[in-house]
Structures are given as C-alpha cells and as structure tokens.
Amino acid sequence: MPKYLISFVQQYASFRIHELESVARIFNIDIQYNKEDLEFIESLDPEIETPFLYVTVNSEEDIKKICTRSVLIKSVYSIWAESPLLDGILNELHNNYDKKFLSNYMIDKTFKIEVESYGSKYNQKEKLEMMHRLKDTPLWDNGQCLMNPTEEQMDKHILWYILTDFGVERQGLVKDFTLLPRKVYFGQRIAKGNRDDIIKYNLSDRKYLGTTSMDPELSLVSANMGLVQKGHFVLDPFVGTGSFILVASHFGAQTVGCDIDIKAMRKEENCNLETNFRDHGLTSQFLGTILCDNSCPPWRINSMFDSIITDPPYGIRAGARKVGYKENRKFVPVPEGLRRDHIPQCIDYSVPEVMADLLELAAKTLIVGGRLVYWLPTTPDYKETDLPRHPCLKLITASCLQILTNRWGRRLVTMEKIIEYNDSIHNKSLLVQEDLGQVDPQHKDLRAVVFWRKMGTNEKTKKKEQKKQSVESFKNKLNNNDVIKNNNSNSNNNNENNIENQVEK
C-alpha cells in the first residue's frame, strides 16, 4: 500500500485522527498508520507536538477522496526523501533512486517548487537558496518550471515541496540559523484539504446569525464525525440559527431542526433560518423547523435519523428551558380559541437533564449504526463519569477538546447506536445511575464554574468570606474603640468625683 505524509492544520490537535478516521469510513477507505504516532499528533506538549503523520492507503485516489471532505487536513504529500538536514535530501535522492529514472521523470511535464515551514518562517531569499541547493539532482534535467499553469496544463504539472518541521516551541523565537529543523521532507503534493468550505460558510457572510452560532470549521468537523452523506436524514434538536444542518445539507443530507425558542429560528419575516439555506442554494435539502420541547419531543419511537448533530445549551450565553409551570404561578387552562398560537410557560432545564434527554432521543430515533454528535461543556476537573451514557449507544470518542478559557472548554462527543431501543427495557426511568452516567458531573452548575470558579477553587465563596471577615474586623475595631472611650469616660468621672470629695472635706 502506498505511503503518504499528511500535514494537518495547526489548531484542534485532538480532533485530527478522529476526523480522519470518520472521513475514511464515509468513503469505505482502509487507512492505516502507526498508533505510536498518536502521541505526537494529539499532544498539547509543544516539545513533541507535530502536524505530520504518515498513513498508508490503497491508492492515490483514496487520498484525494479523503481530502474532498476533511477540513483539518492542510495537504497530503508523496515523500521522496526525508532527512534532518537539507543536504541529506540530496543524498537520499542519489542513493535511493536511479539516475536515469530521476532524469526521465520530468519529461513533458511542468513543475513548481514551494518551501513551507512549521515553527519558523523563511523570507523569499532564503527560500530561493534552499531551492538552488537541490539543483544538483538530475530530477531537473527535463521539464519546465512554470509558476502559473493553466487548467489544461494542470494534468502534467507537479508541485514539489520542501517541508521543514521546527516544532511549535520554536514559534515566536528570534530566527537563528544555528537552530536546526527536527525533520526536512521533500516530495510532491497530491491534494489539498477541504478548507475552501470554511470560507464558503463564513459566519460574516451569513444574513441570519445568533450569539451561539457555531463557526463553520467546527460545524464541518461535526458533520464529518456524524458520517453525513448524500441522502441521509439529519436532525438538530437544538437548531438555533442552523449552523449544523446548513453544512449537513451542503453534503447532500435532508435536514430538519427543532427548538423551543421561536425567536431563535425566526428573527424577522424576511431574515430567518431559511434565509441562509436560500442564499447557499440549499432550500431543496431543508425540510423545515419544528417548535417543540426536547424534554417531550414530538417524534415517535422509530429509527429514522442517520445522524443527530447538535450543540445543546449549557447556560453560559443561552440557558436551556423546557415547558413547565413556575411554582409562583397557578395553572390556568388555555381557552380553546387561543391554543393554536399559545406559547406555554417555561422553566429552567438543567444541563444533566438536557444531556440525558438528548441521549434517549438518539436511542429512540437513530438507525442502528447512526451517530449522535454533540458538544459537552467541560472543566479542568473533567472525569470520565461526567459523560452521559445509554445502553443503546456506544461511545466512539470524547477526547476532542476545545479549550475556551483556563476555567472551561467543550468536548465534541461522538456516539453510535448499536442496538434497537426497547421502551420496556431502555427507558431512562428504568435505568440505574451506572447506565445513565453523569455521576456528580462538572457541568451540573457551569455558570458557577465559568464566572466564579478558577481551577477548582470557588472564588465567589472565598470573596464572600473575605468580605464577611473584613466587616467583622471593622465591627470589632469599632467596639474596641467604644470600650476604650467608655473606660476613659468612666475614669474621668471617677477622677471628678474624687476631686469633689476632697473639696468637701
């Protein structure tokens, strides 16, 4: 099987492998890599982290298919030589390839040489010097250097790349030629990743947005993790402004969204959720939205959805709500003539309840093999028992972490339905805590964590205690001053009495 070098984008290191495997599964491609390399690809340690990974697939066409969907792949290369030094590249080419093969390889072809670096930067003069150091190889005996080939010439145009990996810890340092790269690669680019779709669905170009609209890069990654394909049926039960179903429709899925907040789905008559679909020519893929409560969804128990992709509200910018009557209000029946347009009262909907209901919805309505992909808020004190569970769903991964602040972040959780739902067995009211997960989860009171807690310390309580102590200290000081005054006053009175007694005598 041919071997290729993948260069990932720098951000979202923990997402890379999982998105790659999901995209490979969409196209039924057998992709292999060294499991020991995961330590470097997914690491947040700048000393060992790298965006480069060798993979093996059956053909070059398989790599090109993967690149049409993956947004975390920057480029894929067929490597001809690698060495710690650029001079070693020349030795590799001379020792590993026949001179005649190299000389004849570029016959009737055009080429262009590019230099890219990870962890450092080169100016144009330095790039040209690196290119000229490779001129001794017979690879350039034939062929024509062409900077801007036409579309007709692209079939025989080769993009050669010199890639240097300095490591992320070198970024920001003053350039010093004594600093050597960890590795130098030389090869030709096979394909680019699907980064153009990020620009196509850029938030700034959408007419209808909200405060919680998911950015297009993570929306596309979520759709890839959900294995969204043409003809699939995709649901977002907390649709909001529709970022997930928009990109799912882009991949050919039929989509539908639900939300309890009518204002989130319809801002104005001429500017609403459907506007974004119309602007991107995807109205035929969009089936509509449903105003409903996720705690009592309108769907019957039936395997109908291929994917459920969502970002549930967790009370930071938008709190969750469900239908219910507040304690200080009486139940008043809705008159018959007003029921159609009636908007019921809502009460708070805790994050653990949201997650438990979401998993039960997925267990009831996903097809076997369908995926639930959702975002779960997390803190530095995260533990595996924080995750919600369900007997019908298997956890694929919860290690995709986006760090938002030093107090909290969110995880992209991917689950897959493995057995059909049986209401007499799998109803959450019949399950025990071990089956449902979320044992004292960190996300049960996330607002307290985000706004008052820092790295496991409750600052709000600490500030209250400090304020209480300062008030008590001030009161004690006042009391002490009063006591001193009283003592002085008593002393003065005693002195006056003594003087009066002596005068009388």
RAMO-V574453 format. One record per helix or strand. SS is the DSSP state (~ for helix, > for strand). FROM is the first residue (numbers start at 1). TO is the last residue. If there is no record, write none. Layout:
{{SS | FROM | TO} {SS | FROM | TO}}
//
This chain:
{{> | 2 | 8} {~ | 13 | 26} {> | 32 | 33} {~ | 35 | 41} {> | 52 | 57} {~ | 60 | 67} {> | 73 | 83} {~ | 86 | 96} {~ | 99 | 105} {> | 110 | 118} {~ | 124 | 132} {~ | 138 | 140} {> | 144 | 145} {~ | 154 | 156} {> | 157 | 165} {~ | 168 | 170} {> | 183 | 192} {~ | 196 | 200} {~ | 203 | 205} {~ | 216 | 225} {> | 233 | 236} {~ | 243 | 250} {> | 254 | 259} {~ | 262 | 265} {~ | 273 | 279} {~ | 283 | 285} {> | 286 | 291} {~ | 294 | 296} {> | 305 | 310} {> | 321 | 323} {~ | 336 | 338} {> | 346 | 348} {~ | 351 | 365} {> | 366 | 379} {~ | 384 | 386} {> | 388 | 388} {> | 393 | 403} {> | 408 | 417} {~ | 423 | 426} {~ | 428 | 430} {~ | 433 | 436} {> | 437 | 437} {~ | 442 | 452} {> | 453 | 454} {> | 457 | 458} {~ | 459 | 504}}
//
